[in-house]
Amino acid sequence: MKPRMRPQDWYSVRRLDDDVTFISEPHIQEFYRCNIWHVRGRDRDMLVDSGMGVVSLREWVPLVTERELIAVASHTHFDHIGCHHEFECRAVHSAEADLLANPTRENTLADPYVTDEIFDALPPEPYCSKCYAVKRAPATRILEDGDVIDLGDRHFEVIHTPGHSPGGIALYEKATEILFSGDILYDGPLIEDTYHSNAADYLASMERLLTIPVRLVHGGHFPSFSGERYRDLITGWLNEKQKTT
């Protein structure tokens, strides 16, 4: 029988450079654990993804309530949008707006992934894996490729990166060369075969990402990595695809 955690022990919070804070759910196994990113701006803050939603972010991570905040979904799988309903301002790419507004266990991939096995320790009661469902959180802003999320002194360009899912996006800050890459690219095993993945789109997205000058990547899963590692990962992935075609 796995132990249950107290809500106050569910999240870990670590301040990084560039006014970025890494919020994690450490009791979810690494492969299933979404990285949650908080970015401080002059006029408002940005949250990139919001975790599984099994414990309230607003209640147990006070950082996210300090200032006006826009909660951006890199895409709409269960592990990335679980707490989006807690925020007044919610943004998602147009291709997945319907999913954010009308989530089901199937279309968010909660079924078949969410079982007790993905946890090292279970969320507090009354959590139940068979009962788990993402709450609907209709977008207040629909994003398209090339849009800019303006935090006052910081500007993040929306880069549409379909492939893992149709409305996947990355967020790029030209001034710092930071990329929040979502699930199109991270330093771990990539998922290319969900029900709405597309191989041709994935290839085009990777080729596009390779053209962007990146210094630091904060992915949807696994640790952050350098621009050099970014280029190596993409080049290696593209080379493997060429071998199989």
C-alpha positions as CSV (number, residue, x, y, z in Angstrom):
1,M,0.0,0.0,0.0
2,K,1.5,3.3,-1.1
3,P,1.6,6.1,1.5
4,R,-0.5,9.3,1.0
5,M,1.2,12.7,1.1
6,R,0.0,15.7,2.9
7,P,-1.1,18.5,0.5
8,Q,1.6,20.8,1.9
9,D,4.2,18.2,0.9
10,W,3.0,17.6,-2.6
11,Y,4.9,20.3,-4.5
12,S,8.5,21.3,-4.5
13,V,9.5,24.8,-5.6
14,R,13.0,25.9,-6.8
15,R,14.0,29.4,-7.9
16,L,16.2,29.4,-11.0
17,D,18.0,32.2,-13.0
18,D,16.1,34.6,-15.3
19,D,13.2,35.0,-12.8
20,V,12.0,31.5,-13.6
21,T,10.8,29.2,-10.8
22,F,10.5,25.4,-11.3
23,I,7.5,23.8,-9.6
24,S,7.4,20.1,-9.5
25,E,5.2,17.2,-8.2
26,P,8.0,15.0,-7.0
27,H,5.8,12.0,-5.9
28,I,4.8,11.4,-9.5
29,Q,7.3,9.2,-11.3
30,E,9.6,11.1,-13.5
31,F,8.3,9.9,-16.9
32,Y,4.8,11.1,-16.0
33,R,5.8,14.2,-14.0
34,C,5.1,17.5,-15.8
35,N,7.4,20.4,-15.2
36,I,5.5,23.5,-14.1
37,W,7.2,26.8,-14.9
38,H,6.5,30.2,-13.3
39,V,8.0,33.2,-15.0
40,R,8.1,36.6,-13.3
41,G,7.4,39.7,-15.4
42,R,7.2,43.4,-14.6
43,D,3.5,43.8,-15.2
44,R,2.2,40.2,-14.7
45,D,3.5,36.7,-14.4
46,M,3.2,33.6,-16.6
47,L,2.6,30.0,-15.7
48,V,3.6,27.4,-18.3
49,D,1.5,24.2,-17.6
50,S,-0.2,23.4,-14.2
51,G,0.4,19.8,-13.4
52,M,-2.1,17.0,-12.7
53,G,-4.4,19.0,-10.5
54,V,-4.5,16.5,-7.7
55,V,-3.5,19.2,-5.2
56,S,-4.4,22.8,-5.5
57,L,-1.6,25.0,-6.9
58,R,-3.3,28.2,-5.7
59,E,-3.6,26.9,-2.2
60,W,-0.2,25.3,-1.7
61,V,2.1,27.3,-3.9
62,P,1.5,30.9,-2.9
63,L,3.9,32.2,-5.6
64,V,1.2,31.7,-8.2
65,T,-1.3,34.0,-6.4
66,E,1.1,37.0,-5.7
67,R,0.3,38.9,-8.9
68,E,-1.8,38.9,-12.1
69,L,-1.0,35.7,-14.0
70,I,-1.6,34.1,-17.3
71,A,-1.7,30.3,-17.2
72,V,-0.5,28.9,-20.6
73,A,-1.0,25.3,-21.7
74,S,1.8,23.9,-23.8
75,H,-0.8,21.3,-24.8
76,T,-3.8,19.7,-23.2
77,H,-2.7,16.3,-21.8
78,F,-3.8,15.6,-18.3
79,D,-0.4,16.1,-16.6
80,H,-0.1,19.7,-18.0
81,I,-3.6,21.2,-17.4
82,G,-4.9,19.8,-14.1
83,C,-4.9,23.2,-12.3
84,H,-5.8,25.5,-15.2
85,H,-9.3,25.8,-13.9
86,E,-7.9,27.6,-10.8
87,F,-6.7,30.6,-12.9
88,E,-8.8,33.4,-14.3
89,C,-6.7,34.0,-17.4
90,R,-6.0,30.8,-19.4
91,A,-4.3,30.5,-22.8
92,V,-4.1,27.6,-25.3
93,H,-3.5,27.1,-29.0
94,S,-6.6,27.1,-31.1
95,A,-6.1,23.5,-32.2
96,E,-6.7,22.3,-28.6
97,A,-9.1,24.9,-27.2
98,D,-12.0,22.4,-27.4
99,L,-10.0,20.0,-25.3
100,L,-9.3,22.5,-22.6
101,A,-13.0,23.4,-22.5
102,N,-14.3,19.8,-22.7
103,P,-11.7,17.5,-21.2
104,T,-12.4,13.8,-20.8
105,R,-10.3,10.9,-19.5
106,E,-9.8,9.8,-23.1
107,N,-8.9,13.0,-24.9
108,T,-6.5,14.2,-22.1
109,L,-4.8,10.7,-22.0
110,A,-5.7,10.2,-18.4
111,D,-7.1,6.9,-19.7
112,P,-5.0,4.7,-19.8
113,Y,-2.0,6.5,-18.1
114,V,-3.5,7.5,-14.7
115,T,-3.2,4.6,-12.3
116,D,-1.7,4.3,-8.8
117,E,1.4,2.9,-10.5
118,I,2.5,6.4,-11.8
119,F,3.0,7.6,-8.2
120,D,5.7,6.9,-5.7
121,A,3.3,8.2,-3.0
122,L,-0.3,8.9,-3.5
123,P,-2.0,12.4,-3.4
124,P,-4.0,13.1,-0.2
125,E,-7.5,11.7,0.2
126,P,-10.0,11.7,-1.4
127,Y,-7.9,11.2,-4.5
128,C,-8.7,8.1,-6.5
129,S,-7.0,7.2,-9.8
130,K,-10.1,5.6,-11.3
131,C,-12.1,8.7,-10.5
132,Y,-9.4,11.2,-11.7
133,A,-10.6,13.7,-14.3
134,V,-9.3,17.1,-15.5
135,K,-11.7,19.9,-14.8
136,R,-12.9,22.0,-17.7
137,A,-11.1,25.4,-18.1
138,P,-12.3,27.2,-21.2
139,A,-9.6,29.5,-22.6
140,T,-9.8,33.2,-22.2
141,R,-7.2,33.7,-24.8
142,I,-6.7,31.6,-28.0
143,L,-3.1,31.4,-29.2
144,E,-1.8,31.2,-32.8
145,D,1.7,30.8,-34.1
146,G,3.6,34.1,-33.9
147,D,1.5,35.6,-31.1
148,V,3.3,37.2,-28.2
149,I,2.7,36.8,-24.5
150,D,3.6,40.2,-23.0
151,L,4.6,40.4,-19.4
152,G,5.6,44.1,-19.6
153,D,9.4,43.8,-19.7
154,R,9.4,40.2,-21.1
155,H,8.0,39.0,-24.4
156,F,7.4,35.3,-25.3
157,E,6.7,34.3,-28.9
158,V,4.3,31.5,-29.4
159,I,5.8,28.8,-31.7
160,H,3.3,26.3,-32.9
161,T,4.9,22.8,-32.6
162,P,2.3,20.2,-33.7
163,G,3.4,16.5,-33.7
164,H,3.1,15.3,-30.1
165,S,-0.4,16.8,-30.2
166,P,-2.1,19.2,-32.7
167,G,-2.0,22.3,-30.5
168,G,1.4,21.9,-28.9
169,I,3.4,25.1,-28.5
170,A,6.8,26.3,-27.4
171,L,7.4,29.7,-25.9
172,Y,10.6,31.6,-26.9
173,E,12.1,34.7,-25.3
174,K,14.4,36.2,-27.9
175,A,16.2,38.6,-25.4
176,T,17.4,35.7,-23.2
177,E,17.2,32.9,-25.8
178,I,15.1,30.8,-23.4
179,L,12.7,28.2,-24.8
180,F,9.9,26.6,-22.9
181,S,9.5,23.6,-25.2
182,G,6.5,21.7,-23.8
183,D,6.4,18.0,-24.9
184,I,7.7,18.3,-28.5
185,L,11.3,18.1,-27.1
186,Y,12.8,17.3,-23.7
187,D,15.8,15.4,-22.6
188,G,14.1,12.0,-22.3
189,P,12.1,9.5,-24.3
190,L,9.7,11.4,-26.5
191,I,6.1,10.4,-27.1
192,E,5.2,10.3,-30.8
193,D,2.3,7.9,-30.9
194,T,-0.6,9.3,-28.9
195,Y,-4.1,9.2,-30.6
196,H,-3.6,12.7,-32.1
197,S,0.1,12.6,-32.8
198,N,1.3,13.2,-36.3
199,A,4.6,12.1,-37.7
200,A,4.8,14.6,-40.5
201,D,4.0,17.5,-38.2
202,Y,6.6,16.2,-35.7
203,L,9.3,16.2,-38.3
204,A,8.4,19.8,-39.5
205,S,8.3,21.1,-35.9
206,M,11.8,19.6,-35.1
207,E,13.2,21.1,-38.3
208,R,11.8,24.5,-37.4
209,L,13.1,24.3,-33.8
210,L,16.6,23.6,-35.1
211,T,16.6,27.1,-36.8
212,I,16.0,29.0,-33.5
213,P,19.0,30.3,-31.5
214,V,18.4,28.8,-28.1
215,R,20.6,29.1,-25.0
216,L,18.5,27.3,-22.4
217,V,15.6,24.9,-22.6
218,H,12.9,24.3,-20.0
219,G,11.0,21.2,-21.2
220,G,7.7,19.7,-20.3
221,H,9.5,16.8,-18.6
222,F,12.9,15.9,-17.2
223,P,15.7,18.4,-16.4
224,S,16.4,21.6,-18.2
225,F,19.3,21.6,-20.7
226,S,21.7,23.8,-22.7
227,G,21.4,25.1,-26.2
228,E,24.2,22.8,-27.3
229,R,22.2,19.8,-25.9
230,Y,19.1,21.1,-27.6
231,R,20.8,21.1,-31.0
232,D,22.3,17.6,-30.4
233,L,18.9,16.2,-29.4
234,I,17.2,17.6,-32.4
235,T,20.0,16.6,-34.8
236,G,20.1,13.1,-33.4
237,W,16.3,12.7,-33.6
238,L,16.3,13.9,-37.3
239,N,19.2,11.6,-38.2
240,E,17.3,8.6,-36.7
241,K,14.2,9.5,-38.8
242,Q,16.3,9.7,-41.9
243,K,17.6,6.2,-41.2
244,T,14.1,4.7,-41.0
245,T,12.7,6.4,-44.2
